[in-house]
Amino acid sequence: MNPGLLYALAAFGIWGLFPLYLRELASVPPLEVVVHRSVWSLLLLLVVLTVMRRWAWLPQLLRQPRKGLLFVASALLLSANWLVYVWAIVNGHVLDASLGYFINPLVSVLLGVLVLRERLQPAQWLAVALAAAGVLWLTVDAGRLPWVALLLAVSFGLYGLLRKTAPLGALEGLTLETLVLAPLVLPLLVWFTLQPGGAMARGDWTLNTLLLVAGPLTALPLLLFAAAARRLPLATVGLMQYLSPTVQFLLGITVFHEPMQPKRLVGFVFIWAALAVYSGHAWWASRRLAARLAGAT
């Protein structure tokens, strides 16, 4: 098997199984979990980049303050996304979280049209329309907007948009973002630790170990994803990104036992149909481009 496929399966598998990890932290407030994730990720990423000697980007960035400000915004969006996601998992909204990451690619497409003035093909417009119909169906069925899914999709879509305008490698970017958050999360970590009910103050070594593991669980899939992206066609990586929300969807039903009534399932079917149209068009476009390039040579 192509090593790139193994790396991608491992990366998306870890992301997909993340709800199982968060379930073990259900006794810790979501904000405290996000603080620990930010701090331990930063420490680990600093070590990784130092060992890999990948600091050449930093002097260049310091000479471009505008890009630095973009990363401040992306750091805030990422932390907001993490906070909503952790809250969703520990409060019984695993299916809503999976829905958010199913519709995220389509939100990104729409943001590209609205912000970057990108032009869509008819198939892409059809995908966006199907996704909108799915969200509308779920809203009418539940009597309220699927706000958890929308917050996750929009926050991560905006995050991706900012990262597109301020390109930096996945590891370098996350290092910078957690570094930006450090003045906020480090005092919060101290404050939580000093509280009688704080996770670290309880003296539960199992819980403390789980919190420390947040660093590797954040950095490892990024390393695997970066390795996969270098070895696989973009279309393949694009299709495999749906593995994570699919695993989360299955966990929501089989492990977390969240209800899935037939009417609610219809809304998900609309979203899946949208993704099928979107991914099918992307695959066809990539094949057509490859054939054109092969013909040119």
SULVEN-V859421 format. One record per helix or strand. SS is the DSSP state (H for helix, E for strand). FROM is the first residue (numbers start at 1). TO is the last residue. If there is no record, write none. Layout:
BEGIN
ss=(SS	SS)
from=(FROM	FROM)
to=(TO	TO)
END
This chain:
BEGIN
ss=(H	H	H	H	H	H	H	H	H	H	H	H	H)
from=(3	30	56	65	94	122	147	170	200	205	234	242	262)
to=(23	52	62	90	116	142	165	194	202	231	240	254	296)
END
